[in-house]
Amino acid sequence: MKKLQLLILIAAGIVCFATAFGISWHLKKKRAALAQPPAAGAPESPAVAAPKSGPSYLLAVPHDDSPGLSERQLQNLMEELRARMQDYRAKEKQLAQEEQRIQMAHQTIQKEIDRLNQLRAKLAVLAQDIEQKQQQLQNSIVRIDAIEQANFQRLAATYDKMDTTQAARILAAMAAGPQAADAVKILYYMSERTTAKVLGEIGTAQPELASAINLKLKRVEEIR
């Protein structure tokens, strides 16, 4: 909008300058024509004839101070136009620099947005991983209800009286199948000495299974 106003102002100045220059040139030409003496034998023009009355003579003969632009005024007008043109170029340069700064700021902001989006994606993956681990931890907890406690305590007492090898074989089969939680609950209520012997027997044949049972024994939770 500012550029359009400046262009209109410059165009108006140029038009005014051309009009003033044309009027001044026309008036000077007219004064030069009137200043020339009439040819010999030619009748005097009524406009330049010397009448007897003073006032009408003053009205007929044009004076040098007729309206028009002097050279000084034209020079001032040209200087003003040059000043306006310089001001326009300075403002145009300032606007270009401002536009460049805005573009650089926009690029910086876009880079920050991209970085934040990447960080958000990483945080989303991390949050999902934490949630999965929490879910796995919850699933790995072996909960024993109050109703079950008496039953598993009786089963544990029975396994305590069995041969260690036989008990280890039965509990290993349970731990490797769908009754894994029950095997852990029985071992949880068995005496520490018998539990150690059974885990030793299982570990000799299946060390990975014994390790998994031992891990689940640490996560037994009694619900009272």
N, C-alpha and C positions, 0 to 999 in steps of 0.2 A: 504494500500500500504506500509506503514512504517513497519507494522508487518511482511509482506512478506519479505521485505529487511533484517530485523533483523534475521529472521529465516534462510534466505540464507547465511547471514554472519556467523551465529553460526555454521551452517552445514559445511561451507567451513573451518572454524577454526578447527572444530573437525577432518575433513578429513586431513588437513595439519598436525595436531598434531599426528594423527595415522600414517601417512606416515613417518614423521620425526622420530617418536619413532621406527618404524620398521627398518628404514635405520640405525639408531644409534645402535640398538640392533644387527643387522646383522654385522655391522662393528666391534663392540666389540667382537662378537663371532669369527669373522675371525682373529682378532688380537690375541685372546687367543689361537687359533689353531696354528698360526704361531710361537707363542712364545714357544710352547712345544718343547723339544729337540728330535731329531730323535731316533728311536729304535736302539739297539746294532746290528751291522752287516748289517743294512739297508743302502742302497746307499743313499747318500745325494741327496736331490732334487736340481735340477739345479737352482731353484729360490733362495735357501738358501746356496748353495755352495759358499765358499769364493774365488772368483777369485783374480787374482793378481792385476787387475786394480781397483783403488779406485772408480771411477765414476760408473762403472757397478755394484759394490756392493751396492752403495747407491740406485740405481734404483731397485735392486732386493729385498732389505729388506724393508718392509713397516715401516713407522714411526708412532709414537703415535699421531702425529698431523694430521692424515688423516681426511677428511671432515666428519662432523656429528654434532649432537646437544649435548651439554654438559648438565649435570644435572641442572646447573644454567639457561641455556636457556630454558630447558623444564619447570622449575619452573616459569620462567618469562612468558612463553606461557600460563601456567595454570592460573596464576594470571590475565593475560590479559583476558582470557576467562571468568574467574569469574567476572571480572569487567564489561565485556560486558553483561553477564547474569544479573547482578544486575541493570545495566543501562536499559536493556530491561524490567525487571520487574517494575522498577520505571516508565518507560514510559507507560507500559501497565496499571499500577495503575492510572497514570495521565489521560490516555485516558478514563478509566472507570469512573473516577470522572467527567471528562468533559462531558461524555455522560449522566451521572446522572443529572448534572446541566442543560443540554439541555432539557432533559425530563421534569424536574421540570418547566423550563421556558415555555416549550410547554404547559404543563398543566395549568399554570397560564394564558397564552395567551388565551387558549381555554375557560377558565372560564370567562375571560373578554369578549370574543366574544359572549358567551352565554348570559351574562348579558346585553350586548349592544343589542342583538337580542330581548330579553325580553322587554327592554326599548323602542326599536323601535316599537314593537307590541303595547305596551301601548300608545305610542304617536300616533300611527295610529288610535287606537280606540278613543282617546281623540279628535284628529283632525276630525274624522268622526262625533263625537257627537257635536262638535262645529259647523260644517258645517250644520248638521241637525237643530240645534237650530237657526242658522242664517237664514236658509231657512224658518223655521216656523215663525220667526220674520218678514221676508219679506212678507210671505203669510198673516200674521195678519194685515199688514198695509192696511188701507182703503184709496185708492187714488181717488181723485175727479178731473176729468179733467176739463179744463176751459169751455168746451161745456156743461158739466153736471151741473156746479155750479148754473147757472140761473134757470134751471129746478128744482133742489132740493131746492133752496131757495123759489120758489113759492109753492112747496109741503109742505115745513116746515111752511110757513105762513098759509096754509090751515089747517094743523093739530093743529096749535096754536089756531085756532078759534073753533075747535071741543071740545066736552066734553072730559074731561081728561080720564075717564074710557073707553069710546069708543075708543079714540085714543090709549090708552094703549093696548086694546084688539087687535086692528088691527096691531100695530107695533110689538107686541109680536108674533103674528102669522107669520109676515114677518121675524122676527129675528130667529125664529125656523126653517125656511125653506130655500129654495135657494135664497130668497131675503133678506138675513141677511145684506148684505152690503148696500142695499138701505135703510133699516130701520135705520142703523147707520148714513147714510148720512142725512136723514131727521131729525133725532134727533140732529145731529151736527148743522144744520142751524136753529133749533127751538130756541125760547128764553130760557134762562137758567131756568127761573121759571117753564115754561111748561115742559121742559125736566126733571126737578127734580120731578115734579108731576107724569109724565108718568112712569119714572123709579120706583117711589115709588109704583105705582099701579102694575106694572109688578113684582116687588120684593115681593109683598105680596103674589101673587099666585105662582110665579116661581122665587125664589131667585137666583138660579144658572144661569138662563137666563139673569136676570138683571145684575149679576156680569160680565157675558161674554160681554154684550152690553157696560157696563161701561168701560171695558178694551179696547174694540175696539174704543170707542170714544177718548181714549187717543192717538190712533195711526192713526188718520185721517190725511191725507196729501193732501193738495191742490196743484195741478199741474197747474202752470200759464204759 
